[in-house]
Structure formats: C-alpha cells, structure tokens
Amino acid sequence: MRFRFWRPAPSALRPAPFSTEHLAFQPQLQAPGLWIGVDLDGTLAHHSRFIGPLHIGPPVPAMVSRVRAWLAAGHTVKIFTARANDPACHAPIRAWLARAGLPADLAITATKDYDMVECWDDRAVQVRFNTGLPAPCSISRIETNLRSPPLRAPSHVHPPPSPSIPT
C-alpha cells in the first residue's frame, strides 16, 4: 500500500496577515491572571548591539501591532526582559512604550510564572511538550554549533596541555 503525503496548497504556505480571529476561540487564554510575555530587545525593539542599559532601539512595527491586537482582544501582556532586574531601567522602558504607542503601564518582569501562557522572544527555542525535543521549526544556535567542530582558541590564550602521566 502506498501512502500519499498531504501537501498544503501554495497559498497556505504564504504567511497570512496577522489577525486576532483565532484568539476568540481560545477562552482559556483570557482567564484572569494569564499573560503573554514579550521580550524587549530583538523582539519588540530592534537590537543590533549593546549600547548601554538605558538605550532601547526603535520599535519593531509587526510586533507592536501584534501586542496592540492582543491588548484589544483583552489579553494581559507583560514586557518580559532581563532589564527588569535593574530598577533604573523601568522608567526608560515605560517612556519607550509610550513613544511606541503602547500603554506605559504594562507590567515589566524578568520572572516566568505558571500564569504565562506564551513567551515571545528572539532567543527562545520552542520545545515539544514533555519530550525535550525542539519543535519542527525551532532552531537552536547552540545545537547547530555542536554539530560542527568546536573553535580552537589561539595557542597564546591557553597554556599547552601538560604531558599525560603514565599509569
């Protein structure tokens, strides 16, 4: 018996414009206390290199639109960033949110809890539930580099290995 593999129509492969329609069919995601975490640098704001703890790059329009749509649909969104560990960064983040057209009173946290239903982050690798395996479209920079030979440090950085001691 031959198996036929289903292939989506070419139109199904094209990314659809962002819509909040699918959110209406997921009432469990709108329960009180549940929230969506959105990383700042590289996700909500452009990030090319570290300039300083108070510098935040320009908004990423697609992500700002997505956050606005979530808020309009009644979801709770929190800024999920390592910058939250430094209280001095909170005021610049709030000012940036206001300039980006987002509510300046969004919660800012670096802590994941049981109520976070999704995390949007440029560094995250999605893992299939209870398997430890990456989801089909997730890419790990670490795992990719593990498949290639490790880079060797220049000889002047590390002393040469000591000769092995015979046993």
Chimera marker file (.cmm) of the C-alpha trace (Angstrom):
<marker_set name="trace">
<marker id="1" x="0.000" y="0.000" z="0.000" r="1" g="1" b="0" radius="0.5"/>
<marker id="2" x="1.336" y="3.400" z="-0.934" r="1" g="1" b="0" radius="0.5"/>
<marker id="3" x="0.939" y="6.352" z="1.346" r="1" g="1" b="0" radius="0.5"/>
<marker id="4" x="0.186" y="9.735" z="-0.068" r="1" g="1" b="0" radius="0.5"/>
<marker id="5" x="1.686" y="12.685" z="1.699" r="1" g="1" b="0" radius="0.5"/>
<marker id="6" x="-0.523" y="15.677" z="2.077" r="1" g="1" b="0" radius="0.5"/>
<marker id="7" x="0.932" y="18.900" z="0.759" r="1" g="1" b="0" radius="0.5"/>
<marker id="8" x="-0.649" y="22.235" z="1.538" r="1" g="1" b="0" radius="0.5"/>
<marker id="9" x="-1.731" y="24.392" z="-1.355" r="1" g="1" b="0" radius="0.5"/>
<marker id="10" x="0.878" y="27.052" z="-2.233" r="1" g="1" b="0" radius="0.5"/>
<marker id="11" x="-1.432" y="29.754" z="-0.873" r="1" g="1" b="0" radius="0.5"/>
<marker id="12" x="-1.390" y="28.012" z="2.539" r="1" g="1" b="0" radius="0.5"/>
<marker id="13" x="2.390" y="28.333" z="2.668" r="1" g="1" b="0" radius="0.5"/>
<marker id="14" x="2.264" y="32.110" z="2.395" r="1" g="1" b="0" radius="0.5"/>
<marker id="15" x="2.129" y="33.880" z="5.760" r="1" g="1" b="0" radius="0.5"/>
<marker id="16" x="-1.328" y="35.214" z="6.408" r="1" g="1" b="0" radius="0.5"/>
<marker id="17" x="-1.760" y="38.789" z="7.548" r="1" g="1" b="0" radius="0.5"/>
<marker id="18" x="-1.925" y="38.977" z="11.333" r="1" g="1" b="0" radius="0.5"/>
<marker id="19" x="-5.449" y="38.500" z="12.633" r="1" g="1" b="0" radius="0.5"/>
<marker id="20" x="-6.910" y="38.158" z="16.118" r="1" g="1" b="0" radius="0.5"/>
<marker id="21" x="-9.745" y="35.877" z="14.903" r="1" g="1" b="0" radius="0.5"/>
<marker id="22" x="-8.121" y="32.748" z="16.324" r="1" g="1" b="0" radius="0.5"/>
<marker id="23" x="-7.949" y="34.339" z="19.785" r="1" g="1" b="0" radius="0.5"/>
<marker id="24" x="-11.738" y="34.416" z="20.146" r="1" g="1" b="0" radius="0.5"/>
<marker id="25" x="-11.852" y="30.598" z="20.041" r="1" g="1" b="0" radius="0.5"/>
<marker id="26" x="-9.421" y="30.219" z="22.945" r="1" g="1" b="0" radius="0.5"/>
<marker id="27" x="-11.309" y="31.411" z="26.035" r="1" g="1" b="0" radius="0.5"/>
<marker id="28" x="-8.816" y="29.622" z="28.309" r="1" g="1" b="0" radius="0.5"/>
<marker id="29" x="-6.167" y="32.155" z="27.225" r="1" g="1" b="0" radius="0.5"/>
<marker id="30" x="-8.290" y="35.017" z="28.513" r="1" g="1" b="0" radius="0.5"/>
<marker id="31" x="-8.783" y="33.730" z="32.061" r="1" g="1" b="0" radius="0.5"/>
<marker id="32" x="-7.900" y="36.235" z="34.788" r="1" g="1" b="0" radius="0.5"/>
<marker id="33" x="-4.215" y="36.242" z="35.676" r="1" g="1" b="0" radius="0.5"/>
<marker id="34" x="-2.963" y="34.611" z="32.472" r="1" g="1" b="0" radius="0.5"/>
<marker id="35" x="-0.458" y="36.650" z="30.480" r="1" g="1" b="0" radius="0.5"/>
<marker id="36" x="1.706" y="36.755" z="27.368" r="1" g="1" b="0" radius="0.5"/>
<marker id="37" x="5.390" y="37.596" z="27.820" r="1" g="1" b="0" radius="0.5"/>
<marker id="38" x="7.051" y="39.745" z="25.168" r="1" g="1" b="0" radius="0.5"/>
<marker id="39" x="10.809" y="40.242" z="25.163" r="1" g="1" b="0" radius="0.5"/>
<marker id="40" x="12.060" y="43.773" z="24.567" r="1" g="1" b="0" radius="0.5"/>
<marker id="41" x="15.452" y="43.720" z="22.793" r="1" g="1" b="0" radius="0.5"/>
<marker id="42" x="15.320" y="41.928" z="19.453" r="1" g="1" b="0" radius="0.5"/>
<marker id="43" x="11.585" y="41.207" z="19.664" r="1" g="1" b="0" radius="0.5"/>
<marker id="44" x="9.607" y="44.362" z="20.449" r="1" g="1" b="0" radius="0.5"/>
<marker id="45" x="12.537" y="46.726" z="19.827" r="1" g="1" b="0" radius="0.5"/>
<marker id="46" x="15.299" y="46.497" z="17.210" r="1" g="1" b="0" radius="0.5"/>
<marker id="47" x="18.589" y="45.405" z="18.733" r="1" g="1" b="0" radius="0.5"/>
<marker id="48" x="21.865" y="45.205" z="16.852" r="1" g="1" b="0" radius="0.5"/>
<marker id="49" x="24.428" y="45.588" z="19.615" r="1" g="1" b="0" radius="0.5"/>
<marker id="50" x="24.579" y="46.579" z="23.261" r="1" g="1" b="0" radius="0.5"/>
<marker id="51" x="24.968" y="50.339" z="23.605" r="1" g="1" b="0" radius="0.5"/>
<marker id="52" x="24.013" y="50.708" z="27.243" r="1" g="1" b="0" radius="0.5"/>
<marker id="53" x="21.366" y="49.612" z="29.733" r="1" g="1" b="0" radius="0.5"/>
<marker id="54" x="19.219" y="52.688" z="29.108" r="1" g="1" b="0" radius="0.5"/>
<marker id="55" x="19.338" y="52.550" z="25.283" r="1" g="1" b="0" radius="0.5"/>
<marker id="56" x="16.366" y="50.878" z="23.576" r="1" g="1" b="0" radius="0.5"/>
<marker id="57" x="16.224" y="50.574" z="19.796" r="1" g="1" b="0" radius="0.5"/>
<marker id="58" x="13.322" y="51.628" z="17.564" r="1" g="1" b="0" radius="0.5"/>
<marker id="59" x="10.060" y="49.640" z="17.668" r="1" g="1" b="0" radius="0.5"/>
<marker id="60" x="9.554" y="46.547" z="15.504" r="1" g="1" b="0" radius="0.5"/>
<marker id="61" x="6.253" y="47.508" z="13.788" r="1" g="1" b="0" radius="0.5"/>
<marker id="62" x="4.919" y="43.950" z="13.313" r="1" g="1" b="0" radius="0.5"/>
<marker id="63" x="5.422" y="43.130" z="16.991" r="1" g="1" b="0" radius="0.5"/>
<marker id="64" x="3.956" y="46.432" z="18.195" r="1" g="1" b="0" radius="0.5"/>
<marker id="65" x="0.855" y="45.708" z="16.063" r="1" g="1" b="0" radius="0.5"/>
<marker id="66" x="0.634" y="42.206" z="17.480" r="1" g="1" b="0" radius="0.5"/>
<marker id="67" x="0.813" y="43.477" z="21.083" r="1" g="1" b="0" radius="0.5"/>
<marker id="68" x="-1.860" y="46.110" z="20.340" r="1" g="1" b="0" radius="0.5"/>
<marker id="69" x="-4.115" y="43.392" z="18.896" r="1" g="1" b="0" radius="0.5"/>
<marker id="70" x="-3.627" y="41.203" z="21.968" r="1" g="1" b="0" radius="0.5"/>
<marker id="71" x="-4.448" y="44.095" z="24.270" r="1" g="1" b="0" radius="0.5"/>
<marker id="72" x="-7.526" y="44.987" z="22.192" r="1" g="1" b="0" radius="0.5"/>
<marker id="73" x="-8.670" y="41.349" z="22.438" r="1" g="1" b="0" radius="0.5"/>
<marker id="74" x="-8.482" y="41.568" z="26.234" r="1" g="1" b="0" radius="0.5"/>
<marker id="75" x="-5.220" y="39.715" z="26.848" r="1" g="1" b="0" radius="0.5"/>
<marker id="76" x="-2.718" y="40.690" z="29.515" r="1" g="1" b="0" radius="0.5"/>
<marker id="77" x="0.726" y="41.414" z="28.091" r="1" g="1" b="0" radius="0.5"/>
<marker id="78" x="3.882" y="41.848" z="30.145" r="1" g="1" b="0" radius="0.5"/>
<marker id="79" x="7.282" y="43.039" z="28.990" r="1" g="1" b="0" radius="0.5"/>
<marker id="80" x="9.494" y="40.025" z="29.748" r="1" g="1" b="0" radius="0.5"/>
<marker id="81" x="13.083" y="41.263" z="29.799" r="1" g="1" b="0" radius="0.5"/>
<marker id="82" x="16.309" y="40.812" z="31.723" r="1" g="1" b="0" radius="0.5"/>
<marker id="83" x="16.359" y="44.624" z="32.053" r="1" g="1" b="0" radius="0.5"/>
<marker id="84" x="13.598" y="44.246" z="34.669" r="1" g="1" b="0" radius="0.5"/>
<marker id="85" x="16.279" y="43.133" z="37.139" r="1" g="1" b="0" radius="0.5"/>
<marker id="86" x="17.623" y="46.716" z="37.166" r="1" g="1" b="0" radius="0.5"/>
<marker id="87" x="15.029" y="49.140" z="38.615" r="1" g="1" b="0" radius="0.5"/>
<marker id="88" x="16.807" y="52.027" z="36.851" r="1" g="1" b="0" radius="0.5"/>
<marker id="89" x="15.669" y="50.541" z="33.514" r="1" g="1" b="0" radius="0.5"/>
<marker id="90" x="11.928" y="50.612" z="34.304" r="1" g="1" b="0" radius="0.5"/>
<marker id="91" x="11.397" y="54.348" z="33.642" r="1" g="1" b="0" radius="0.5"/>
<marker id="92" x="13.195" y="54.274" z="30.239" r="1" g="1" b="0" radius="0.5"/>
<marker id="93" x="11.179" y="51.174" z="29.247" r="1" g="1" b="0" radius="0.5"/>
<marker id="94" x="7.910" y="52.902" z="30.193" r="1" g="1" b="0" radius="0.5"/>
<marker id="95" x="8.896" y="56.023" z="28.217" r="1" g="1" b="0" radius="0.5"/>
<marker id="96" x="9.806" y="53.821" z="25.232" r="1" g="1" b="0" radius="0.5"/>
<marker id="97" x="6.436" y="52.021" z="25.431" r="1" g="1" b="0" radius="0.5"/>
<marker id="98" x="4.597" y="55.360" z="25.358" r="1" g="1" b="0" radius="0.5"/>
<marker id="99" x="6.644" y="56.561" z="22.352" r="1" g="1" b="0" radius="0.5"/>
<marker id="100" x="5.883" y="53.253" z="20.586" r="1" g="1" b="0" radius="0.5"/>
<marker id="101" x="2.145" y="53.787" z="21.099" r="1" g="1" b="0" radius="0.5"/>
<marker id="102" x="1.765" y="51.075" z="23.733" r="1" g="1" b="0" radius="0.5"/>
<marker id="103" x="0.406" y="51.518" z="27.268" r="1" g="1" b="0" radius="0.5"/>
<marker id="104" x="3.223" y="52.730" z="29.516" r="1" g="1" b="0" radius="0.5"/>
<marker id="105" x="1.688" y="50.890" z="32.455" r="1" g="1" b="0" radius="0.5"/>
<marker id="106" x="2.335" y="47.376" z="31.073" r="1" g="1" b="0" radius="0.5"/>
<marker id="107" x="3.934" y="45.182" z="33.719" r="1" g="1" b="0" radius="0.5"/>
<marker id="108" x="7.693" y="44.716" z="33.348" r="1" g="1" b="0" radius="0.5"/>
<marker id="109" x="9.168" y="41.466" z="34.634" r="1" g="1" b="0" radius="0.5"/>
<marker id="110" x="12.096" y="39.086" z="34.293" r="1" g="1" b="0" radius="0.5"/>
<marker id="111" x="10.238" y="36.305" z="36.087" r="1" g="1" b="0" radius="0.5"/>
<marker id="112" x="8.332" y="33.494" z="34.429" r="1" g="1" b="0" radius="0.5"/>
<marker id="113" x="5.444" y="32.041" z="36.425" r="1" g="1" b="0" radius="0.5"/>
<marker id="114" x="2.669" y="29.473" z="35.983" r="1" g="1" b="0" radius="0.5"/>
<marker id="115" x="0.286" y="32.084" z="34.529" r="1" g="1" b="0" radius="0.5"/>
<marker id="116" x="2.466" y="32.892" z="31.490" r="1" g="1" b="0" radius="0.5"/>
<marker id="117" x="0.798" y="31.173" z="28.521" r="1" g="1" b="0" radius="0.5"/>
<marker id="118" x="3.251" y="32.271" z="25.806" r="1" g="1" b="0" radius="0.5"/>
<marker id="119" x="6.686" y="33.820" z="25.601" r="1" g="1" b="0" radius="0.5"/>
<marker id="120" x="7.671" y="35.789" z="22.505" r="1" g="1" b="0" radius="0.5"/>
<marker id="121" x="11.449" y="36.076" z="22.491" r="1" g="1" b="0" radius="0.5"/>
<marker id="122" x="14.149" y="36.178" z="19.816" r="1" g="1" b="0" radius="0.5"/>
<marker id="123" x="16.341" y="33.795" z="21.827" r="1" g="1" b="0" radius="0.5"/>
<marker id="124" x="13.754" y="31.166" z="22.719" r="1" g="1" b="0" radius="0.5"/>
<marker id="125" x="13.714" y="27.685" z="21.216" r="1" g="1" b="0" radius="0.5"/>
<marker id="126" x="10.312" y="26.028" z="21.350" r="1" g="1" b="0" radius="0.5"/>
<marker id="127" x="10.357" y="22.509" z="22.780" r="1" g="1" b="0" radius="0.5"/>
<marker id="128" x="7.701" y="19.864" z="22.150" r="1" g="1" b="0" radius="0.5"/>
<marker id="129" x="5.744" y="19.278" z="25.347" r="1" g="1" b="0" radius="0.5"/>
<marker id="130" x="7.236" y="16.549" z="27.593" r="1" g="1" b="0" radius="0.5"/>
<marker id="131" x="9.793" y="15.379" z="25.021" r="1" g="1" b="0" radius="0.5"/>
<marker id="132" x="12.862" y="17.600" z="25.348" r="1" g="1" b="0" radius="0.5"/>
<marker id="133" x="12.885" y="17.797" z="21.544" r="1" g="1" b="0" radius="0.5"/>
<marker id="134" x="12.805" y="21.079" z="19.644" r="1" g="1" b="0" radius="0.5"/>
<marker id="135" x="9.606" y="21.859" z="17.776" r="1" g="1" b="0" radius="0.5"/>
<marker id="136" x="9.918" y="21.336" z="13.994" r="1" g="1" b="0" radius="0.5"/>
<marker id="137" x="10.532" y="24.984" z="13.112" r="1" g="1" b="0" radius="0.5"/>
<marker id="138" x="12.653" y="25.913" z="16.135" r="1" g="1" b="0" radius="0.5"/>
<marker id="139" x="16.330" y="26.487" z="15.541" r="1" g="1" b="0" radius="0.5"/>
<marker id="140" x="18.952" y="26.290" z="18.252" r="1" g="1" b="0" radius="0.5"/>
<marker id="141" x="22.155" y="28.210" z="17.619" r="1" g="1" b="0" radius="0.5"/>
<marker id="142" x="23.853" y="26.124" z="20.319" r="1" g="1" b="0" radius="0.5"/>
<marker id="143" x="22.766" y="22.758" z="18.869" r="1" g="1" b="0" radius="0.5"/>
<marker id="144" x="23.729" y="23.880" z="15.358" r="1" g="1" b="0" radius="0.5"/>
<marker id="145" x="27.213" y="24.788" z="16.597" r="1" g="1" b="0" radius="0.5"/>
<marker id="146" x="27.540" y="21.477" z="18.473" r="1" g="1" b="0" radius="0.5"/>
<marker id="147" x="27.286" y="19.624" z="15.154" r="1" g="1" b="0" radius="0.5"/>
<marker id="148" x="30.360" y="21.414" z="13.789" r="1" g="1" b="0" radius="0.5"/>
<marker id="149" x="33.861" y="21.093" z="15.244" r="1" g="1" b="0" radius="0.5"/>
<marker id="150" x="34.474" y="23.456" z="18.167" r="1" g="1" b="0" radius="0.5"/>
<marker id="151" x="36.510" y="26.553" z="17.539" r="1" g="1" b="0" radius="0.5"/>
<marker id="152" x="40.003" y="26.356" z="18.934" r="1" g="1" b="0" radius="0.5"/>
<marker id="153" x="41.412" y="29.189" z="20.974" r="1" g="1" b="0" radius="0.5"/>
<marker id="154" x="44.701" y="30.677" z="19.748" r="1" g="1" b="0" radius="0.5"/>
<marker id="155" x="47.693" y="28.965" z="21.350" r="1" g="1" b="0" radius="0.5"/>
<marker id="156" x="48.724" y="32.133" z="23.189" r="1" g="1" b="0" radius="0.5"/>
<marker id="157" x="45.439" y="32.161" z="25.160" r="1" g="1" b="0" radius="0.5"/>
<marker id="158" x="45.767" y="28.792" z="26.875" r="1" g="1" b="0" radius="0.5"/>
<marker id="159" x="48.972" y="27.091" z="28.039" r="1" g="1" b="0" radius="0.5"/>
<marker id="160" x="49.812" y="23.891" z="26.186" r="1" g="1" b="0" radius="0.5"/>
<marker id="161" x="48.381" y="20.749" z="27.775" r="1" g="1" b="0" radius="0.5"/>
<marker id="162" x="50.581" y="19.056" z="30.340" r="1" g="1" b="0" radius="0.5"/>
<marker id="163" x="52.044" y="15.725" z="29.261" r="1" g="1" b="0" radius="0.5"/>
<marker id="164" x="49.982" y="12.766" z="30.301" r="1" g="1" b="0" radius="0.5"/>
<marker id="165" x="51.187" y="10.817" z="33.280" r="1" g="1" b="0" radius="0.5"/>
<marker id="166" x="51.613" y="7.115" z="32.556" r="1" g="1" b="0" radius="0.5"/>
<marker id="167" x="49.716" y="4.795" z="34.876" r="1" g="1" b="0" radius="0.5"/>
<link id1="1" id2="2" r="1" g="1" b="0" radius="0.2"/>
<link id1="2" id2="3" r="1" g="1" b="0" radius="0.2"/>
<link id1="3" id2="4" r="1" g="1" b="0" radius="0.2"/>
<link id1="4" id2="5" r="1" g="1" b="0" radius="0.2"/>
<link id1="5" id2="6" r="1" g="1" b="0" radius="0.2"/>
<link id1="6" id2="7" r="1" g="1" b="0" radius="0.2"/>
<link id1="7" id2="8" r="1" g="1" b="0" radius="0.2"/>
<link id1="8" id2="9" r="1" g="1" b="0" radius="0.2"/>
<link id1="9" id2="10" r="1" g="1" b="0" radius="0.2"/>
<link id1="10" id2="11" r="1" g="1" b="0" radius="0.2"/>
<link id1="11" id2="12" r="1" g="1" b="0" radius="0.2"/>
<link id1="12" id2="13" r="1" g="1" b="0" radius="0.2"/>
<link id1="13" id2="14" r="1" g="1" b="0" radius="0.2"/>
<link id1="14" id2="15" r="1" g="1" b="0" radius="0.2"/>
<link id1="15" id2="16" r="1" g="1" b="0" radius="0.2"/>
<link id1="16" id2="17" r="1" g="1" b="0" radius="0.2"/>
<link id1="17" id2="18" r="1" g="1" b="0" radius="0.2"/>
<link id1="18" id2="19" r="1" g="1" b="0" radius="0.2"/>
<link id1="19" id2="20" r="1" g="1" b="0" radius="0.2"/>
<link id1="20" id2="21" r="1" g="1" b="0" radius="0.2"/>
<link id1="21" id2="22" r="1" g="1" b="0" radius="0.2"/>
<link id1="22" id2="23" r="1" g="1" b="0" radius="0.2"/>
<link id1="23" id2="24" r="1" g="1" b="0" radius="0.2"/>
<link id1="24" id2="25" r="1" g="1" b="0" radius="0.2"/>
<link id1="25" id2="26" r="1" g="1" b="0" radius="0.2"/>
<link id1="26" id2="27" r="1" g="1" b="0" radius="0.2"/>
<link id1="27" id2="28" r="1" g="1" b="0" radius="0.2"/>
<link id1="28" id2="29" r="1" g="1" b="0" radius="0.2"/>
<link id1="29" id2="30" r="1" g="1" b="0" radius="0.2"/>
<link id1="30" id2="31" r="1" g="1" b="0" radius="0.2"/>
<link id1="31" id2="32" r="1" g="1" b="0" radius="0.2"/>
<link id1="32" id2="33" r="1" g="1" b="0" radius="0.2"/>
<link id1="33" id2="34" r="1" g="1" b="0" radius="0.2"/>
<link id1="34" id2="35" r="1" g="1" b="0" radius="0.2"/>
<link id1="35" id2="36" r="1" g="1" b="0" radius="0.2"/>
<link id1="36" id2="37" r="1" g="1" b="0" radius="0.2"/>
<link id1="37" id2="38" r="1" g="1" b="0" radius="0.2"/>
<link id1="38" id2="39" r="1" g="1" b="0" radius="0.2"/>
<link id1="39" id2="40" r="1" g="1" b="0" radius="0.2"/>
<link id1="40" id2="41" r="1" g="1" b="0" radius="0.2"/>
<link id1="41" id2="42" r="1" g="1" b="0" radius="0.2"/>
<link id1="42" id2="43" r="1" g="1" b="0" radius="0.2"/>
<link id1="43" id2="44" r="1" g="1" b="0" radius="0.2"/>
<link id1="44" id2="45" r="1" g="1" b="0" radius="0.2"/>
<link id1="45" id2="46" r="1" g="1" b="0" radius="0.2"/>
<link id1="46" id2="47" r="1" g="1" b="0" radius="0.2"/>
<link id1="47" id2="48" r="1" g="1" b="0" radius="0.2"/>
<link id1="48" id2="49" r="1" g="1" b="0" radius="0.2"/>
<link id1="49" id2="50" r="1" g="1" b="0" radius="0.2"/>
<link id1="50" id2="51" r="1" g="1" b="0" radius="0.2"/>
<link id1="51" id2="52" r="1" g="1" b="0" radius="0.2"/>
<link id1="52" id2="53" r="1" g="1" b="0" radius="0.2"/>
<link id1="53" id2="54" r="1" g="1" b="0" radius="0.2"/>
<link id1="54" id2="55" r="1" g="1" b="0" radius="0.2"/>
<link id1="55" id2="56" r="1" g="1" b="0" radius="0.2"/>
<link id1="56" id2="57" r="1" g="1" b="0" radius="0.2"/>
<link id1="57" id2="58" r="1" g="1" b="0" radius="0.2"/>
<link id1="58" id2="59" r="1" g="1" b="0" radius="0.2"/>
<link id1="59" id2="60" r="1" g="1" b="0" radius="0.2"/>
<link id1="60" id2="61" r="1" g="1" b="0" radius="0.2"/>
<link id1="61" id2="62" r="1" g="1" b="0" radius="0.2"/>
<link id1="62" id2="63" r="1" g="1" b="0" radius="0.2"/>
<link id1="63" id2="64" r="1" g="1" b="0" radius="0.2"/>
<link id1="64" id2="65" r="1" g="1" b="0" radius="0.2"/>
<link id1="65" id2="66" r="1" g="1" b="0" radius="0.2"/>
<link id1="66" id2="67" r="1" g="1" b="0" radius="0.2"/>
<link id1="67" id2="68" r="1" g="1" b="0" radius="0.2"/>
<link id1="68" id2="69" r="1" g="1" b="0" radius="0.2"/>
<link id1="69" id2="70" r="1" g="1" b="0" radius="0.2"/>
<link id1="70" id2="71" r="1" g="1" b="0" radius="0.2"/>
<link id1="71" id2="72" r="1" g="1" b="0" radius="0.2"/>
<link id1="72" id2="73" r="1" g="1" b="0" radius="0.2"/>
<link id1="73" id2="74" r="1" g="1" b="0" radius="0.2"/>
<link id1="74" id2="75" r="1" g="1" b="0" radius="0.2"/>
<link id1="75" id2="76" r="1" g="1" b="0" radius="0.2"/>
<link id1="76" id2="77" r="1" g="1" b="0" radius="0.2"/>
<link id1="77" id2="78" r="1" g="1" b="0" radius="0.2"/>
<link id1="78" id2="79" r="1" g="1" b="0" radius="0.2"/>
<link id1="79" id2="80" r="1" g="1" b="0" radius="0.2"/>
<link id1="80" id2="81" r="1" g="1" b="0" radius="0.2"/>
<link id1="81" id2="82" r="1" g="1" b="0" radius="0.2"/>
<link id1="82" id2="83" r="1" g="1" b="0" radius="0.2"/>
<link id1="83" id2="84" r="1" g="1" b="0" radius="0.2"/>
<link id1="84" id2="85" r="1" g="1" b="0" radius="0.2"/>
<link id1="85" id2="86" r="1" g="1" b="0" radius="0.2"/>
<link id1="86" id2="87" r="1" g="1" b="0" radius="0.2"/>
<link id1="87" id2="88" r="1" g="1" b="0" radius="0.2"/>
<link id1="88" id2="89" r="1" g="1" b="0" radius="0.2"/>
<link id1="89" id2="90" r="1" g="1" b="0" radius="0.2"/>
<link id1="90" id2="91" r="1" g="1" b="0" radius="0.2"/>
<link id1="91" id2="92" r="1" g="1" b="0" radius="0.2"/>
<link id1="92" id2="93" r="1" g="1" b="0" radius="0.2"/>
<link id1="93" id2="94" r="1" g="1" b="0" radius="0.2"/>
<link id1="94" id2="95" r="1" g="1" b="0" radius="0.2"/>
<link id1="95" id2="96" r="1" g="1" b="0" radius="0.2"/>
<link id1="96" id2="97" r="1" g="1" b="0" radius="0.2"/>
<link id1="97" id2="98" r="1" g="1" b="0" radius="0.2"/>
<link id1="98" id2="99" r="1" g="1" b="0" radius="0.2"/>
<link id1="99" id2="100" r="1" g="1" b="0" radius="0.2"/>
<link id1="100" id2="101" r="1" g="1" b="0" radius="0.2"/>
<link id1="101" id2="102" r="1" g="1" b="0" radius="0.2"/>
<link id1="102" id2="103" r="1" g="1" b="0" radius="0.2"/>
<link id1="103" id2="104" r="1" g="1" b="0" radius="0.2"/>
<link id1="104" id2="105" r="1" g="1" b="0" radius="0.2"/>
<link id1="105" id2="106" r="1" g="1" b="0" radius="0.2"/>
<link id1="106" id2="107" r="1" g="1" b="0" radius="0.2"/>
<link id1="107" id2="108" r="1" g="1" b="0" radius="0.2"/>
<link id1="108" id2="109" r="1" g="1" b="0" radius="0.2"/>
<link id1="109" id2="110" r="1" g="1" b="0" radius="0.2"/>
<link id1="110" id2="111" r="1" g="1" b="0" radius="0.2"/>
<link id1="111" id2="112" r="1" g="1" b="0" radius="0.2"/>
<link id1="112" id2="113" r="1" g="1" b="0" radius="0.2"/>
<link id1="113" id2="114" r="1" g="1" b="0" radius="0.2"/>
<link id1="114" id2="115" r="1" g="1" b="0" radius="0.2"/>
<link id1="115" id2="116" r="1" g="1" b="0" radius="0.2"/>
<link id1="116" id2="117" r="1" g="1" b="0" radius="0.2"/>
<link id1="117" id2="118" r="1" g="1" b="0" radius="0.2"/>
<link id1="118" id2="119" r="1" g="1" b="0" radius="0.2"/>
<link id1="119" id2="120" r="1" g="1" b="0" radius="0.2"/>
<link id1="120" id2="121" r="1" g="1" b="0" radius="0.2"/>
<link id1="121" id2="122" r="1" g="1" b="0" radius="0.2"/>
<link id1="122" id2="123" r="1" g="1" b="0" radius="0.2"/>
<link id1="123" id2="124" r="1" g="1" b="0" radius="0.2"/>
<link id1="124" id2="125" r="1" g="1" b="0" radius="0.2"/>
<link id1="125" id2="126" r="1" g="1" b="0" radius="0.2"/>
<link id1="126" id2="127" r="1" g="1" b="0" radius="0.2"/>
<link id1="127" id2="128" r="1" g="1" b="0" radius="0.2"/>
<link id1="128" id2="129" r="1" g="1" b="0" radius="0.2"/>
<link id1="129" id2="130" r="1" g="1" b="0" radius="0.2"/>
<link id1="130" id2="131" r="1" g="1" b="0" radius="0.2"/>
<link id1="131" id2="132" r="1" g="1" b="0" radius="0.2"/>
<link id1="132" id2="133" r="1" g="1" b="0" radius="0.2"/>
<link id1="133" id2="134" r="1" g="1" b="0" radius="0.2"/>
<link id1="134" id2="135" r="1" g="1" b="0" radius="0.2"/>
<link id1="135" id2="136" r="1" g="1" b="0" radius="0.2"/>
<link id1="136" id2="137" r="1" g="1" b="0" radius="0.2"/>
<link id1="137" id2="138" r="1" g="1" b="0" radius="0.2"/>
<link id1="138" id2="139" r="1" g="1" b="0" radius="0.2"/>
<link id1="139" id2="140" r="1" g="1" b="0" radius="0.2"/>
<link id1="140" id2="141" r="1" g="1" b="0" radius="0.2"/>
<link id1="141" id2="142" r="1" g="1" b="0" radius="0.2"/>
<link id1="142" id2="143" r="1" g="1" b="0" radius="0.2"/>
<link id1="143" id2="144" r="1" g="1" b="0" radius="0.2"/>
<link id1="144" id2="145" r="1" g="1" b="0" radius="0.2"/>
<link id1="145" id2="146" r="1" g="1" b="0" radius="0.2"/>
<link id1="146" id2="147" r="1" g="1" b="0" radius="0.2"/>
<link id1="147" id2="148" r="1" g="1" b="0" radius="0.2"/>
<link id1="148" id2="149" r="1" g="1" b="0" radius="0.2"/>
<link id1="149" id2="150" r="1" g="1" b="0" radius="0.2"/>
<link id1="150" id2="151" r="1" g="1" b="0" radius="0.2"/>
<link id1="151" id2="152" r="1" g="1" b="0" radius="0.2"/>
<link id1="152" id2="153" r="1" g="1" b="0" radius="0.2"/>
<link id1="153" id2="154" r="1" g="1" b="0" radius="0.2"/>
<link id1="154" id2="155" r="1" g="1" b="0" radius="0.2"/>
<link id1="155" id2="156" r="1" g="1" b="0" radius="0.2"/>
<link id1="156" id2="157" r="1" g="1" b="0" radius="0.2"/>
<link id1="157" id2="158" r="1" g="1" b="0" radius="0.2"/>
<link id1="158" id2="159" r="1" g="1" b="0" radius="0.2"/>
<link id1="159" id2="160" r="1" g="1" b="0" radius="0.2"/>
<link id1="160" id2="161" r="1" g="1" b="0" radius="0.2"/>
<link id1="161" id2="162" r="1" g="1" b="0" radius="0.2"/>
<link id1="162" id2="163" r="1" g="1" b="0" radius="0.2"/>
<link id1="163" id2="164" r="1" g="1" b="0" radius="0.2"/>
<link id1="164" id2="165" r="1" g="1" b="0" radius="0.2"/>
<link id1="165" id2="166" r="1" g="1" b="0" radius="0.2"/>
<link id1="166" id2="167" r="1" g="1" b="0" radius="0.2"/>
</marker_set>
